[in-house]
Amino acid sequence: MSALPDKVKTMLQKPVLVHFATLMEDGSPHVAPVWVDVDGDTILINSAVGRLKDKNVRANPSVSLSATDPDNPYHSFTIRGRVKEITLNGAEEHIDKMAKKYMGKDVYPAHSAKEPRVIYKIEADKISVMG
């Protein structure tokens, strides 16, 4: 596991969209823009059970993330790592926290009992920072 540099942690605390790459069953990449959170050196991504990224990380925990600082397009990072934990615990509350960060809303407006929320806890293996 690699420690996240302070520059990366600072960026992840902003409402920046992260490009989240997972691997499809045939080995091809799938990339989706996602909301992101950070807890120490662990990156947190919240999704819904059964979505394509959920199926992909359950089959293969290798992932990659990239983002560009919205305040400085010459500051960016890429991370290769793996999902070290998948949990439903606290995921509903976490998506509300993300709705506050990204939408300014106290409650995530698209809550659905048909789509339980899940958190992917990601550990970085390789980190590249520009700027």
ChimeraX attribute file (.defattr): number of C-alpha atoms within 10 A of each C-alpha:
attribute: neighborCount
match mode: 1-to-1
recipient: residues
	/A:1	12
	/A:2	13
	/A:3	14
	/A:4	20
	/A:5	12
	/A:6	10
	/A:7	15
	/A:8	21
	/A:9	18
	/A:10	12
	/A:11	20
	/A:12	21
	/A:13	13
	/A:14	15
	/A:15	18
	/A:16	20
	/A:17	18
	/A:18	23
	/A:19	19
	/A:20	21
	/A:21	21
	/A:22	26
	/A:23	21
	/A:24	16
	/A:25	11
	/A:26	6
	/A:27	10
	/A:28	9
	/A:29	14
	/A:30	15
	/A:31	15
	/A:32	14
	/A:33	14
	/A:34	14
	/A:35	21
	/A:36	21
	/A:37	23
	/A:38	18
	/A:39	11
	/A:40	9
	/A:41	18
	/A:42	20
	/A:43	21
	/A:44	21
	/A:45	23
	/A:46	23
	/A:47	22
	/A:48	20
	/A:49	16
	/A:50	14
	/A:51	10
	/A:52	15
	/A:53	20
	/A:54	20
	/A:55	15
	/A:56	21
	/A:57	20
	/A:58	14
	/A:59	13
	/A:60	16
	/A:61	19
	/A:62	19
	/A:63	22
	/A:64	24
	/A:65	22
	/A:66	18
	/A:67	21
	/A:68	18
	/A:69	21
	/A:70	14
	/A:71	10
	/A:72	9
	/A:73	11
	/A:74	11
	/A:75	16
	/A:76	18
	/A:77	19
	/A:78	19
	/A:79	22
	/A:80	17
	/A:81	20
	/A:82	20
	/A:83	22
	/A:84	14
	/A:85	13
	/A:86	18
	/A:87	12
	/A:88	15
	/A:89	11
	/A:90	11
	/A:91	19
	/A:92	20
	/A:93	13
	/A:94	20
	/A:95	25
	/A:96	19
	/A:97	18
	/A:98	21
	/A:99	19
	/A:100	15
	/A:101	18
	/A:102	16
	/A:103	14
	/A:104	12
	/A:105	13
	/A:106	13
	/A:107	17
	/A:108	19
	/A:109	11
	/A:110	9
	/A:111	14
	/A:112	11
	/A:113	7
	/A:114	8
	/A:115	13
	/A:116	14
	/A:117	22
	/A:118	22
	/A:119	24
	/A:120	23
	/A:121	20
	/A:122	26
	/A:123	23
	/A:124	22
	/A:125	15
	/A:126	14
	/A:127	18
	/A:128	12
	/A:129	14
	/A:130	11
	/A:131	10
